[in-house]
């Protein structure tokens, strides 16, 4: 009797094991089907691709000049205001010239005095009462006095600031009573005059992209004031020195220091690229921020894939190709032009091949993770 019972238990155990094994296999198969069903695929196609370089720049007038003073003085009067149209030679501002006028009068008195003395020495020299050396000294004193007077007179004339060009006053001039200082490095800017009929955009281009930029390339850009409008332009000039370089006359030591500093900090080097822009409706204003796309190259009938399908490893770039048997294969590729969302494939793929872009979580996996929230609450 016990033997028959043991045999029945053995049969039941074997059946139970078979049921469990079948259930596990079924679960694995359904999970595999769900994984395949939840992967995102794309097709290799042919089409047109346009490669661009993106950069940010500033709208500026083609011709503009900062009006500053060559002498240090208080502003006595401002003759123009913002947005005024001015002509060449028009008076823009007048500085307080009292100190310079006093200096000029003293120089004038000295000049007249030395002039009279020189004329007297000429007469005395003619009758033999003064030597040649005395006459030469008198002439030198007179000529020096003339130069001093001319310098003083020039300083007085410099207290009247005039426009060097036809244009528009850009921005608000400084206020009356402001002390303007003369200098080569940091003079006080009283106002800016610019020709707003012609504009340009000055952009900073990364050194990794500057080699792609050529004079004559077309560009489009937008500004925040007109986000739904595209403006056009053309590359007119490419800077030869980086934006961090202030002068071509910098010493070699300072250049070396700048280079080493740049390398040590791993900072990005930029170059200025100038665009001649079209603004027939005169919508663009000085100092607007322009978001620029420069078209560097385009190609028709190129083999294309979405940029998201391109992967990168230590061995290079590759894609995941979905084969007919449902298996995936990593295939190395050679790329050409790239755009914002597409990349050209030069070798490694054929048209109409299916690529795996990404996998998404299956429903059962998500459910199992939701269920795995730690031990059940105590009963």
C-alpha positions as a LaTeX table, in Angstrom:
\begin{tabular}{lrrr}
\hline
Residue & $x$ (\AA) & $y$ (\AA) & $z$ (\AA) \\
\hline
Unk1 & 0.00 & 0.00 & 0.00 \\
Unk2 & 2.82 & 2.37 & 0.88 \\
Unk3 & 4.55 & 1.52 & $-2.38$ \\
Unk4 & 1.46 & 2.47 & $-4.43$ \\
Unk5 & 1.17 & 5.71 & $-2.50$ \\
Unk6 & 4.81 & 6.60 & $-3.16$ \\
Unk7 & 4.34 & 5.98 & $-6.86$ \\
Unk8 & 1.31 & 8.29 & $-6.96$ \\
Unk9 & 3.23 & 11.01 & $-5.14$ \\
Unk10 & 6.12 & 10.64 & $-7.56$ \\
Unk11 & 3.77 & 10.99 & $-10.56$ \\
Unk12 & 2.13 & 14.05 & $-9.03$ \\
Unk13 & 5.55 & 15.64 & $-8.37$ \\
Unk14 & 6.69 & 15.00 & $-11.96$ \\
Unk15 & 3.48 & 16.50 & $-13.37$ \\
Unk16 & 3.87 & 19.53 & $-11.11$ \\
Unk17 & 7.47 & 20.04 & $-12.25$ \\
Unk18 & 6.41 & 19.81 & $-15.91$ \\
Unk19 & 3.66 & 22.37 & $-15.36$ \\
Unk20 & 6.08 & 24.75 & $-13.61$ \\
Unk21 & 8.70 & 24.31 & $-16.36$ \\
Unk22 & 6.10 & 24.95 & $-19.05$ \\
Unk23 & 4.90 & 28.04 & $-17.24$ \\
Unk24 & 8.42 & 29.39 & $-16.94$ \\
Unk25 & 9.10 & 28.78 & $-20.64$ \\
Unk26 & 5.80 & 30.41 & $-21.61$ \\
Unk27 & 6.61 & 33.43 & $-19.43$ \\
Unk28 & 10.04 & 33.76 & $-21.04$ \\
Unk29 & 8.59 & 33.53 & $-24.53$ \\
Unk30 & 5.90 & 36.11 & $-23.84$ \\
Unk31 & 8.50 & 38.41 & $-22.27$ \\
Unk32 & 10.68 & 38.06 & $-25.37$ \\
Unk33 & 7.73 & 38.84 & $-27.62$ \\
Unk34 & 6.85 & 41.85 & $-25.50$ \\
Unk35 & 10.45 & 43.11 & $-25.60$ \\
Unk36 & 10.53 & 42.89 & $-29.38$ \\
Unk37 & 7.14 & 44.54 & $-29.60$ \\
Unk38 & 8.29 & 47.42 & $-27.40$ \\
Unk39 & 11.49 & 48.33 & $-29.22$ \\
Unk40 & 11.51 & 51.45 & $-31.42$ \\
Unk41 & 12.75 & 50.98 & $-34.97$ \\
Unk42 & 13.43 & 53.31 & $-37.90$ \\
Unk43 & 14.09 & 52.77 & $-41.60$ \\
Unk44 & 17.21 & 53.81 & $-43.51$ \\
Unk45 & 16.04 & 56.26 & $-46.20$ \\
Unk46 & 17.39 & 58.55 & $-48.88$ \\
Unk47 & 16.84 & 62.29 & $-49.02$ \\
Unk48 & 18.33 & 65.76 & $-48.79$ \\
Unk49 & 20.48 & 66.82 & $-45.86$ \\
Unk50 & 21.71 & 70.32 & $-45.02$ \\
Unk51 & 24.61 & 70.75 & $-42.60$ \\
Unk52 & 24.69 & 73.98 & $-40.61$ \\
Unk53 & 26.78 & 75.64 & $-37.95$ \\
Unk54 & 24.80 & 77.22 & $-35.13$ \\
Unk55 & 26.10 & 80.31 & $-33.34$ \\
Unk56 & 24.91 & 83.32 & $-31.38$ \\
Unk57 & 25.71 & 86.91 & $-32.27$ \\
Unk58 & 24.71 & 90.55 & $-31.97$ \\
Unk59 & 23.12 & 92.92 & $-34.48$ \\
Unk60 & 25.30 & 95.98 & $-35.14$ \\
Unk61 & 25.39 & 98.80 & $-37.69$ \\
Unk62 & 28.02 & 98.33 & $-40.37$ \\
Unk63 & 29.38 & 101.83 & $-39.69$ \\
Unk64 & 29.36 & 103.18 & $-36.14$ \\
Unk65 & 31.62 & 105.26 & $-33.94$ \\
Unk66 & 31.88 & 106.02 & $-30.24$ \\
Unk67 & 32.01 & 109.75 & $-29.57$ \\
Unk68 & 34.55 & 110.52 & $-26.86$ \\
Unk69 & 36.65 & 113.52 & $-25.86$ \\
Unk70 & 40.35 & 114.17 & $-26.39$ \\
Unk71 & 40.39 & 116.42 & $-23.33$ \\
Unk72 & 39.16 & 115.96 & $-19.77$ \\
Unk73 & 36.32 & 118.29 & $-18.80$ \\
Unk74 & 32.72 & 118.50 & $-17.58$ \\
Unk75 & 29.92 & 118.32 & $-20.14$ \\
Unk76 & 28.36 & 121.76 & $-20.41$ \\
Unk77 & 25.69 & 121.05 & $-23.05$ \\
Unk78 & 24.30 & 118.11 & $-25.04$ \\
Unk79 & 22.95 & 119.20 & $-28.42$ \\
Unk80 & 21.24 & 115.95 & $-29.51$ \\
Unk81 & 19.16 & 113.14 & $-28.05$ \\
Unk82 & 18.61 & 109.45 & $-28.72$ \\
Unk83 & 17.40 & 108.54 & $-32.25$ \\
Unk84 & 18.25 & 111.99 & $-33.65$ \\
Unk85 & 19.61 & 111.98 & $-37.21$ \\
Unk86 & 22.89 & 113.89 & $-37.45$ \\
Unk87 & 25.13 & 115.09 & $-40.27$ \\
Unk88 & 28.91 & 115.14 & $-40.62$ \\
Unk89 & 30.33 & 118.12 & $-38.71$ \\
Unk90 & 27.18 & 118.72 & $-36.66$ \\
Unk91 & 27.82 & 119.82 & $-33.05$ \\
Unk92 & 26.88 & 117.02 & $-30.64$ \\
Unk93 & 28.09 & 118.29 & $-27.27$ \\
Unk94 & 30.01 & 121.17 & $-25.70$ \\
Unk95 & 32.42 & 120.75 & $-22.78$ \\
Unk96 & 33.32 & 123.31 & $-20.15$ \\
Unk97 & 36.30 & 125.09 & $-21.75$ \\
Unk98 & 37.05 & 127.68 & $-19.04$ \\
Unk99 & 40.33 & 126.12 & $-17.91$ \\
Unk100 & 41.54 & 125.58 & $-21.45$ \\
Unk101 & 40.60 & 129.13 & $-22.49$ \\
Unk102 & 42.64 & 130.52 & $-19.60$ \\
Unk103 & 45.62 & 128.43 & $-20.65$ \\
Unk104 & 45.20 & 129.63 & $-24.23$ \\
Unk105 & 45.16 & 133.30 & $-23.18$ \\
Unk106 & 48.36 & 132.85 & $-21.18$ \\
Unk107 & 49.97 & 131.13 & $-24.16$ \\
Unk108 & 48.81 & 133.95 & $-26.41$ \\
Unk109 & 50.37 & 136.60 & $-24.10$ \\
Unk110 & 53.65 & 134.68 & $-24.05$ \\
Unk111 & 53.61 & 134.28 & $-27.83$ \\
Unk112 & 53.05 & 138.01 & $-28.38$ \\
Unk113 & 55.81 & 138.85 & $-25.90$ \\
Unk114 & 58.35 & 136.56 & $-27.58$ \\
Unk115 & 57.26 & 137.86 & $-30.98$ \\
Unk116 & 58.05 & 141.46 & $-29.95$ \\
Unk117 & 61.35 & 140.38 & $-28.41$ \\
Unk118 & 62.35 & 138.51 & $-31.54$ \\
Unk119 & 61.57 & 141.53 & $-33.74$ \\
Unk120 & 63.67 & 143.73 & $-31.46$ \\
Unk121 & 66.57 & 141.27 & $-31.60$ \\
Unk122 & 66.31 & 141.25 & $-35.38$ \\
Unk123 & 66.85 & 145.03 & $-35.45$ \\
Unk124 & 69.69 & 144.90 & $-32.94$ \\
Unk125 & 71.32 & 142.09 & $-34.88$ \\
Unk126 & 71.10 & 144.14 & $-38.07$ \\
Unk127 & 73.13 & 146.98 & $-36.51$ \\
Unk128 & 75.61 & 144.59 & $-34.86$ \\
Unk129 & 74.28 & 144.98 & $-31.30$ \\
Unk130 & 73.27 & 141.30 & $-30.95$ \\
Unk131 & 75.10 & 138.18 & $-31.99$ \\
Unk132 & 73.84 & 135.42 & $-34.20$ \\
Unk133 & 73.42 & 133.20 & $-31.14$ \\
Unk134 & 71.23 & 135.80 & $-29.40$ \\
Unk135 & 69.02 & 136.06 & $-32.47$ \\
Unk136 & 68.71 & 132.25 & $-32.76$ \\
Unk137 & 67.72 & 131.98 & $-29.08$ \\
Unk138 & 65.06 & 134.66 & $-29.54$ \\
Unk139 & 63.71 & 132.85 & $-32.59$ \\
Unk140 & 63.61 & 129.54 & $-30.70$ \\
Unk141 & 61.71 & 131.11 & $-27.79$ \\
Unk142 & 59.21 & 132.66 & $-30.16$ \\
Unk143 & 58.63 & 129.40 & $-32.10$ \\
Unk144 & 58.16 & 127.47 & $-28.84$ \\
Unk145 & 55.63 & 130.05 & $-27.68$ \\
Unk146 & 53.74 & 129.70 & $-30.98$ \\
Unk147 & 53.55 & 125.92 & $-30.55$ \\
Unk148 & 52.30 & 126.29 & $-26.98$ \\
Unk149 & 49.59 & 128.67 & $-28.14$ \\
Unk150 & 48.54 & 126.34 & $-30.97$ \\
Unk151 & 48.29 & 123.41 & $-28.53$ \\
Unk152 & 46.21 & 125.45 & $-26.11$ \\
Unk153 & 43.96 & 126.66 & $-28.91$ \\
Unk154 & 43.53 & 123.07 & $-30.13$ \\
Unk155 & 42.45 & 121.97 & $-26.63$ \\
Unk156 & 39.79 & 124.70 & $-26.61$ \\
Unk157 & 38.52 & 123.55 & $-30.01$ \\
Unk158 & 38.37 & 119.96 & $-28.75$ \\
Unk159 & 35.80 & 120.97 & $-26.16$ \\
Unk160 & 33.28 & 121.09 & $-29.00$ \\
Unk161 & 32.37 & 117.51 & $-30.05$ \\
Unk162 & 31.15 & 117.10 & $-33.63$ \\
Unk163 & 29.85 & 114.13 & $-35.60$ \\
Unk164 & 32.40 & 112.47 & $-37.89$ \\
Unk165 & 29.68 & 110.87 & $-40.03$ \\
Unk166 & 26.04 & 110.93 & $-41.08$ \\
Unk167 & 23.97 & 108.66 & $-38.88$ \\
Unk168 & 21.65 & 108.23 & $-35.91$ \\
Unk169 & 22.34 & 108.74 & $-32.20$ \\
Unk170 & 22.26 & 105.21 & $-30.77$ \\
Unk171 & 21.28 & 105.16 & $-27.12$ \\
Unk172 & 20.96 & 107.97 & $-24.63$ \\
Unk173 & 23.95 & 110.35 & $-24.43$ \\
Unk174 & 25.54 & 110.91 & $-21.03$ \\
Unk175 & 24.05 & 113.66 & $-18.85$ \\
Unk176 & 25.13 & 117.29 & $-18.61$ \\
Unk177 & 27.65 & 117.71 & $-15.78$ \\
Unk178 & 29.32 & 114.35 & $-16.38$ \\
Unk179 & 33.10 & 114.42 & $-16.20$ \\
Unk180 & 34.46 & 112.97 & $-19.42$ \\
Unk181 & 38.04 & 111.76 & $-19.36$ \\
Unk182 & 40.45 & 111.56 & $-22.24$ \\
Unk183 & 42.63 & 108.53 & $-22.84$ \\
Unk184 & 43.64 & 105.84 & $-25.27$ \\
Unk185 & 42.49 & 102.77 & $-23.34$ \\
Unk186 & 39.33 & 103.79 & $-21.48$ \\
Unk187 & 38.00 & 107.16 & $-22.63$ \\
Unk188 & 34.51 & 108.21 & $-21.58$ \\
Unk189 & 32.01 & 107.48 & $-24.36$ \\
Unk190 & 29.63 & 110.42 & $-24.61$ \\
Unk191 & 27.37 & 108.80 & $-27.22$ \\
Unk192 & 27.37 & 106.46 & $-30.21$ \\
Unk193 & 26.62 & 107.43 & $-33.80$ \\
Unk194 & 25.75 & 104.73 & $-36.34$ \\
Unk195 & 24.45 & 104.29 & $-39.86$ \\
Unk196 & 21.41 & 102.08 & $-39.27$ \\
Unk197 & 20.62 & 101.77 & $-42.98$ \\
Unk198 & 23.20 & 98.98 & $-43.21$ \\
Unk199 & 23.45 & 96.27 & $-40.55$ \\
Unk200 & 25.57 & 93.26 & $-39.78$ \\
Unk201 & 25.57 & 90.40 & $-37.29$ \\
Unk202 & 28.79 & 89.59 & $-35.47$ \\
Unk203 & 28.76 & 85.99 & $-34.23$ \\
Unk204 & 31.17 & 83.89 & $-32.19$ \\
Unk205 & 31.95 & 80.51 & $-33.80$ \\
Unk206 & 33.54 & 77.61 & $-31.92$ \\
Unk207 & 37.04 & 76.65 & $-33.09$ \\
Unk208 & 35.77 & 73.14 & $-33.91$ \\
Unk209 & 33.40 & 74.67 & $-36.49$ \\
Unk210 & 35.39 & 77.63 & $-37.82$ \\
Unk211 & 37.08 & 75.47 & $-40.48$ \\
Unk212 & 33.68 & 74.85 & $-42.09$ \\
Unk213 & 32.89 & 78.55 & $-42.52$ \\
Unk214 & 33.63 & 80.24 & $-45.87$ \\
Unk215 & 33.02 & 83.78 & $-47.12$ \\
Unk216 & 29.83 & 83.87 & $-49.21$ \\
Unk217 & 27.96 & 81.12 & $-47.35$ \\
Unk218 & 24.25 & 81.80 & $-46.75$ \\
Unk219 & 22.85 & 82.13 & $-43.25$ \\
Unk220 & 19.49 & 82.50 & $-41.54$ \\
Unk221 & 18.82 & 83.86 & $-38.07$ \\
Unk222 & 16.06 & 84.82 & $-35.67$ \\
Unk223 & 15.76 & 87.44 & $-32.95$ \\
Unk224 & 13.56 & 87.35 & $-29.87$ \\
Unk225 & 11.50 & 90.33 & $-31.04$ \\
Unk226 & 10.35 & 88.45 & $-34.18$ \\
Unk227 & 10.58 & 84.77 & $-33.27$ \\
Unk228 & 8.38 & 83.60 & $-36.16$ \\
Unk229 & 10.40 & 85.47 & $-38.78$ \\
Unk230 & 13.61 & 84.30 & $-40.41$ \\
Unk231 & 16.16 & 86.90 & $-41.48$ \\
Unk232 & 18.84 & 86.15 & $-44.07$ \\
Unk233 & 22.46 & 87.09 & $-44.42$ \\
Unk234 & 25.78 & 86.16 & $-46.00$ \\
Unk235 & 29.18 & 85.51 & $-44.45$ \\
Unk236 & 31.26 & 88.58 & $-45.29$ \\
Unk237 & 34.29 & 88.24 & $-43.01$ \\
Unk238 & 36.02 & 85.59 & $-40.87$ \\
Unk239 & 38.25 & 86.70 & $-38.00$ \\
Unk240 & 41.87 & 85.59 & $-38.02$ \\
Unk241 & 42.41 & 85.89 & $-34.25$ \\
Unk242 & 40.37 & 84.53 & $-31.37$ \\
Unk243 & 37.83 & 86.66 & $-29.56$ \\
Unk244 & 40.01 & 86.59 & $-26.43$ \\
Unk245 & 42.87 & 88.33 & $-28.28$ \\
Unk246 & 42.55 & 92.09 & $-27.83$ \\
Unk247 & 45.29 & 93.29 & $-30.17$ \\
Unk248 & 47.54 & 91.95 & $-32.88$ \\
Unk249 & 50.39 & 93.98 & $-31.38$ \\
Unk250 & 50.40 & 92.00 & $-28.12$ \\
Unk251 & 53.79 & 90.79 & $-27.02$ \\
Unk252 & 54.79 & 87.18 & $-27.55$ \\
Unk253 & 55.00 & 86.64 & $-23.79$ \\
Unk254 & 51.41 & 87.74 & $-23.26$ \\
Unk255 & 50.24 & 85.58 & $-26.18$ \\
Unk256 & 52.07 & 82.60 & $-24.70$ \\
Unk257 & 50.55 & 83.27 & $-21.31$ \\
Unk258 & 47.11 & 83.51 & $-22.85$ \\
Unk259 & 47.57 & 80.22 & $-24.68$ \\
Unk260 & 48.78 & 78.37 & $-21.62$ \\
Unk261 & 45.95 & 79.80 & $-19.55$ \\
Unk262 & 43.45 & 78.73 & $-22.20$ \\
Unk263 & 44.89 & 75.22 & $-22.30$ \\
Unk264 & 45.02 & 74.83 & $-18.55$ \\
Unk265 & 41.42 & 75.89 & $-18.08$ \\
Unk266 & 40.18 & 73.90 & $-21.13$ \\
Unk267 & 38.20 & 76.95 & $-22.21$ \\
Unk268 & 36.61 & 76.99 & $-25.65$ \\
Unk269 & 38.22 & 79.26 & $-28.25$ \\
Unk270 & 35.89 & 81.34 & $-30.46$ \\
Unk271 & 36.40 & 83.39 & $-33.61$ \\
Unk272 & 34.30 & 86.29 & $-34.87$ \\
Unk273 & 32.36 & 85.76 & $-38.08$ \\
Unk274 & 30.61 & 88.75 & $-39.64$ \\
Unk275 & 27.37 & 88.44 & $-41.60$ \\
Unk276 & 26.08 & 91.08 & $-43.99$ \\
Unk277 & 22.32 & 90.95 & $-43.36$ \\
Unk278 & 19.18 & 91.90 & $-45.25$ \\
Unk279 & 16.72 & 94.09 & $-43.34$ \\
Unk280 & 14.55 & 95.87 & $-45.95$ \\
Unk281 & 11.83 & 96.67 & $-43.38$ \\
Unk282 & 14.35 & 98.10 & $-40.88$ \\
Unk283 & 13.14 & 95.81 & $-38.11$ \\
Unk284 & 16.50 & 94.90 & $-36.59$ \\
Unk285 & 17.83 & 97.08 & $-33.81$ \\
Unk286 & 21.36 & 97.48 & $-32.54$ \\
Unk287 & 22.46 & 94.95 & $-29.88$ \\
Unk288 & 19.61 & 92.49 & $-30.59$ \\
Unk289 & 20.68 & 88.89 & $-29.95$ \\
Unk290 & 20.69 & 86.82 & $-33.16$ \\
Unk291 & 20.54 & 83.02 & $-33.19$ \\
Unk292 & 22.29 & 82.11 & $-36.40$ \\
Unk293 & 22.47 & 79.02 & $-38.60$ \\
Unk294 & 25.16 & 79.14 & $-41.30$ \\
Unk295 & 24.61 & 76.66 & $-44.15$ \\
Unk296 & 27.99 & 75.02 & $-44.74$ \\
Unk297 & 27.04 & 72.14 & $-47.08$ \\
Unk298 & 24.07 & 70.24 & $-48.51$ \\
Unk299 & 23.64 & 66.95 & $-50.35$ \\
Unk300 & 20.77 & 65.38 & $-52.31$ \\
Unk301 & 19.88 & 61.67 & $-52.40$ \\
Unk302 & 22.00 & 60.94 & $-49.33$ \\
Unk303 & 21.57 & 57.77 & $-47.27$ \\
Unk304 & 20.03 & 59.06 & $-44.04$ \\
Unk305 & 19.23 & 57.85 & $-40.54$ \\
Unk306 & 17.89 & 59.73 & $-37.51$ \\
Unk307 & 20.64 & 61.10 & $-35.31$ \\
Unk308 & 19.13 & 59.17 & $-32.39$ \\
Unk309 & 19.96 & 55.85 & $-34.09$ \\
Unk310 & 23.70 & 56.56 & $-34.14$ \\
Unk311 & 25.66 & 55.04 & $-31.25$ \\
Unk312 & 29.25 & 55.62 & $-30.17$ \\
Unk313 & 31.71 & 53.27 & $-28.50$ \\
Unk314 & 35.46 & 53.15 & $-27.94$ \\
Unk315 & 35.77 & 51.45 & $-31.34$ \\
Unk316 & 33.90 & 54.17 & $-33.20$ \\
Unk317 & 30.35 & 54.79 & $-34.34$ \\
Unk318 & 27.79 & 52.08 & $-35.01$ \\
Unk319 & 24.07 & 51.34 & $-35.36$ \\
Unk320 & 21.88 & 48.45 & $-34.17$ \\
Unk321 & 20.44 & 46.68 & $-37.22$ \\
Unk322 & 17.32 & 44.54 & $-36.78$ \\
Unk323 & 17.73 & 41.39 & $-38.86$ \\
Unk324 & 14.91 & 39.32 & $-40.42$ \\
Unk325 & 15.20 & 36.70 & $-37.68$ \\
Unk326 & 14.39 & 39.29 & $-35.02$ \\
Unk327 & 17.95 & 39.47 & $-33.74$ \\
Unk328 & 19.91 & 42.73 & $-33.53$ \\
Unk329 & 23.46 & 43.29 & $-34.76$ \\
Unk330 & 25.85 & 46.14 & $-34.05$ \\
Unk331 & 27.16 & 47.42 & $-37.40$ \\
Unk332 & 30.00 & 49.98 & $-37.64$ \\
Unk333 & 29.25 & 52.91 & $-39.98$ \\
Unk334 & 31.07 & 55.82 & $-41.59$ \\
Unk335 & 29.19 & 59.11 & $-41.37$ \\
Unk336 & 29.17 & 62.22 & $-43.55$ \\
Unk337 & 27.08 & 65.36 & $-43.09$ \\
Unk338 & 24.99 & 65.90 & $-39.97$ \\
Unk339 & 21.99 & 68.14 & $-39.35$ \\
Unk340 & 19.91 & 68.84 & $-36.26$ \\
Unk341 & 18.11 & 65.49 & $-36.44$ \\
Unk342 & 19.68 & 63.43 & $-39.24$ \\
Unk343 & 23.07 & 62.03 & $-40.21$ \\
Unk344 & 24.39 & 60.88 & $-43.59$ \\
Unk345 & 25.76 & 57.33 & $-43.81$ \\
Unk346 & 28.66 & 56.86 & $-46.23$ \\
Unk347 & 29.20 & 53.14 & $-45.66$ \\
Unk348 & 27.93 & 50.25 & $-43.55$ \\
Unk349 & 24.19 & 50.36 & $-44.35$ \\
Unk350 & 21.74 & 49.84 & $-47.19$ \\
Unk351 & 18.51 & 51.66 & $-47.95$ \\
Unk352 & 15.36 & 50.26 & $-46.23$ \\
Unk353 & 17.29 & 48.44 & $-43.49$ \\
Unk354 & 15.61 & 48.55 & $-40.07$ \\
Unk355 & 17.49 & 50.10 & $-37.16$ \\
Unk356 & 16.76 & 49.82 & $-33.47$ \\
Unk357 & 16.70 & 53.23 & $-31.86$ \\
Unk358 & 15.82 & 52.27 & $-28.26$ \\
Unk359 & 14.00 & 49.81 & $-26.07$ \\
Unk360 & 11.00 & 50.61 & $-23.88$ \\
Unk361 & 9.95 & 48.80 & $-20.69$ \\
Unk362 & 7.43 & 46.03 & $-21.19$ \\
Unk363 & 4.20 & 46.09 & $-19.27$ \\
Unk364 & 5.01 & 42.95 & $-17.27$ \\
Unk365 & 8.44 & 44.34 & $-16.31$ \\
Unk366 & 6.84 & 47.56 & $-15.11$ \\
Unk367 & 4.19 & 45.59 & $-13.19$ \\
Unk368 & 6.77 & 43.37 & $-11.54$ \\
Unk369 & 8.79 & 46.41 & $-10.47$ \\
Unk370 & 5.69 & 48.04 & $-9.04$ \\
Unk371 & 4.94 & 44.87 & $-7.07$ \\
Unk372 & 8.44 & 44.67 & $-5.66$ \\
Unk373 & 7.92 & 47.26 & $-2.95$ \\
Unk374 & 9.41 & 45.38 & $-0.02$ \\
Unk375 & 7.81 & 42.92 & 2.38 \\
Unk376 & 4.04 & 42.90 & 2.86 \\
Unk377 & 2.56 & 44.78 & 5.84 \\
Unk378 & 2.19 & 42.76 & 9.00 \\
Unk379 & $-1.10$ & 40.94 & 9.43 \\
\hline
\end{tabular}
